[in-house]
Amino acid sequence: MERPLFKEKQSLSKEIVHYMKLSILNGIWSPGDRIVETKLAKELGISQTPVREAINRLAGEGIITILPNKGAVVRNLTARDIFEIYSIRAVIEGLAIRLATLRADAADISELERFFGKMKEKVFDNNVKTLSPDAEYIHEFIYKLANHSQLLIMHESISFKIALANRILSFNYTKEQEVEQHWPLVVALKKGDPDYAEKVMREHIRQAYLQFVKSNKFDNHEQLDEMDWF
């Protein structure tokens, strides 16, 4: 990954956080790898202060762990982490679709239906390898309709951790699965019942979690069954 150009001093720490997250997602840093503050600052051509601030921020998000006598290391995700990430996601996305249901108009529904129609067509397109970006767009569309800034902030943090888990554990849905699992969200939004929509979304996330656990083995495996689901 090329060295980035950091221009805005006021947002320097935020830009470094973004750069570090991309480095983790791209596999440049893996769980357990040390992140040496002085080395990173030198590589980026900046002072240590904003790097230290970025490291502390990522530590606060649970992405990096600061260990005594070792410093900052990329944190490994445990089975418990996966459960907590998905359970929180179910709550905030449940609220997002509840708000979206209350605020969506006919034009919004039509736009989402048109998008989903194009998404379905890609199932038969051999040049399209994955529909994950399309699935992500549907969730982003719902957040946009929800119009809740704090939910967006929480969503960004959770989304990165899910992407990180998928990268580390090589977990991906088939195109058919993406279509099958996301159609109920479109239907729920179109139906206009916030209670029903929230129930559908929470079940959508729960099934994603159960599929994730079923498809992967953890080095520090914990027995987390459906009874753990709130």
Secondary structure, DSSP 8 states (H G I E B T S, - for coil): --------GGGHHHHHHHHHHHHHHTTSS-TT-EE-HHHHHHHHTS-HHHHHHHHHHHHHTTSEEEETTTEEEE----HHHHHHHHHHHHHHHHHHHHHHHHH--HHHHHHHHHHHHHHHHGGG-TT----HHHHHHHHHHHHHHHT-HHHHHHHHHHHHHHHHHHHHHT----HHHHHHHHHHHHHHHHHT-HHHHHHHHHHHHHHHHHHHHHH---TT-----GGG--
